[in-house]
Amino acid sequence: QVQLVESGGGLVQAGGSLRLSCAASGSIFRINVMGWYRQPPGKQRDLVAVITSDGSTNYADSVKGRFTISRDNAKNTVSLQMNSLKPEDTAVYYCYGYHIATMTAYWGQGTQVTVSS
């Protein structure tokens, strides 16, 4: 099994920055892709950014140029640096891990990010 634990959410004013971190434990060798999804109130959960074990990244168009995802394979962590935050970035952010061979997704418990205008 894989456990993902997020930290770093909170309340910030528009234009501000936050950094989210996620630590993976358990059968971490199973995780090929790590990343972040978010779910605004009353809406579906959508991809924010993902990163593969070799460092390839993919971002949602809405966050390109503002968010940066990084991964430390030695420490089994993935981070999301969020700059120039907007009220529409308000959501619960979930850490995500994916094992390609078994097509298994793993999720953290979520952390709230609130951006005030």
C-alpha positions as CSV (number, residue, x, y, z in Angstrom):
1,Q,0.0,0.0,0.0
2,V,0.9,3.6,-0.4
3,Q,0.2,6.5,1.9
4,L,0.3,10.1,0.8
5,V,0.2,13.0,3.4
6,E,-0.2,16.6,2.4
7,S,0.9,19.7,4.2
8,G,1.1,23.4,3.5
9,G,-2.5,24.5,2.8
10,G,-4.0,27.6,4.3
11,L,-5.5,31.1,3.7
12,V,-3.7,33.6,1.5
13,Q,-4.7,36.9,-0.2
14,A,-4.9,37.1,-4.0
15,G,-1.4,37.6,-5.5
16,G,0.2,35.7,-2.6
17,S,2.1,32.4,-2.6
18,L,1.8,29.0,-0.9
19,R,3.8,25.8,-1.1
20,L,2.2,22.4,-0.8
21,S,4.2,19.3,0.1
22,C,3.3,15.6,0.0
23,A,5.2,12.8,1.6
24,A,4.8,9.3,0.3
25,S,5.3,6.2,2.4
26,G,4.7,2.5,2.2
27,S,5.2,0.7,-1.2
28,I,6.6,3.8,-2.8
29,F,8.5,1.9,-5.4
30,R,5.1,1.4,-7.1
31,I,4.6,5.1,-7.8
32,N,5.6,6.3,-11.3
33,V,3.7,9.5,-11.4
34,M,3.1,12.0,-8.6
35,G,1.2,15.2,-8.7
36,W,-1.7,17.4,-7.5
37,Y,-5.4,17.6,-8.3
38,R,-7.9,20.1,-6.9
39,Q,-11.6,20.2,-6.2
40,P,-13.3,23.5,-5.8
41,P,-16.6,23.6,-3.9
42,G,-19.4,22.0,-5.8
43,K,-17.2,21.0,-8.7
44,Q,-15.3,18.0,-9.9
45,R,-11.7,17.1,-9.1
46,D,-9.3,18.2,-11.8
47,L,-5.6,17.9,-12.6
48,V,-3.3,20.7,-11.5
49,A,0.1,19.3,-12.2
50,V,1.9,16.0,-12.5
51,I,5.5,14.9,-12.6
52,T,7.0,11.6,-13.6
53,S,10.0,9.9,-11.9
54,D,12.3,11.2,-14.6
55,G,11.1,14.8,-14.2
56,S,8.6,15.2,-17.0
57,T,5.8,17.6,-16.1
58,N,2.3,18.5,-17.2
59,Y,0.3,21.4,-16.0
60,A,-3.3,22.6,-16.3
61,D,-3.5,25.6,-18.6
62,S,-5.0,27.6,-15.8
63,V,-1.9,27.3,-13.6
64,K,0.9,27.4,-16.3
65,G,3.4,30.1,-15.5
66,R,2.2,30.5,-11.9
67,F,2.6,27.0,-10.3
68,T,5.7,24.8,-10.3
69,I,5.8,21.1,-9.4
70,S,8.9,19.4,-8.2
71,R,9.8,16.0,-6.9
72,D,12.5,14.6,-4.7
73,N,12.8,10.9,-5.4
74,A,15.3,10.3,-2.6
75,K,12.9,11.8,0.0
76,N,9.8,10.5,-1.7
77,T,8.2,13.9,-1.8
78,V,6.4,16.1,-4.3
79,S,5.8,19.8,-3.9
80,L,3.7,22.4,-5.5
81,Q,4.9,26.1,-5.4
82,M,1.9,28.3,-6.1
83,N,2.5,31.9,-6.9
84,S,0.2,34.8,-8.0
85,L,-2.7,33.0,-6.5
86,K,-6.2,33.9,-7.6
87,P,-9.6,33.5,-5.8
88,E,-10.4,30.8,-8.4
89,D,-7.5,28.7,-7.1
90,T,-9.6,28.1,-3.9
91,A,-10.1,24.4,-3.6
92,V,-9.2,21.3,-1.7
93,Y,-5.8,20.1,-3.1
94,Y,-5.1,16.4,-3.2
95,C,-1.8,14.7,-3.6
96,Y,-1.8,12.0,-6.2
97,G,0.3,9.0,-7.0
98,Y,-0.1,6.5,-9.9
99,H,1.4,3.1,-10.6
100,I,1.4,2.6,-14.4
101,A,1.8,-1.2,-14.5
102,T,-1.3,-1.8,-12.3
103,M,-3.1,1.4,-13.3
104,T,-3.6,2.1,-9.6
105,A,-4.2,5.6,-8.3
106,Y,-3.4,6.7,-4.7
107,W,-4.8,9.8,-3.0
108,G,-3.9,11.9,0.0
109,Q,-6.6,13.2,2.4
110,G,-6.6,16.7,0.9
111,T,-5.6,20.1,2.1
112,Q,-7.6,23.3,1.9
113,V,-6.3,26.3,0.0
114,T,-8.4,29.5,0.2
115,V,-7.5,32.6,-1.7
116,S,-9.3,35.8,-0.6
117,S,-9.9,38.7,-3.0
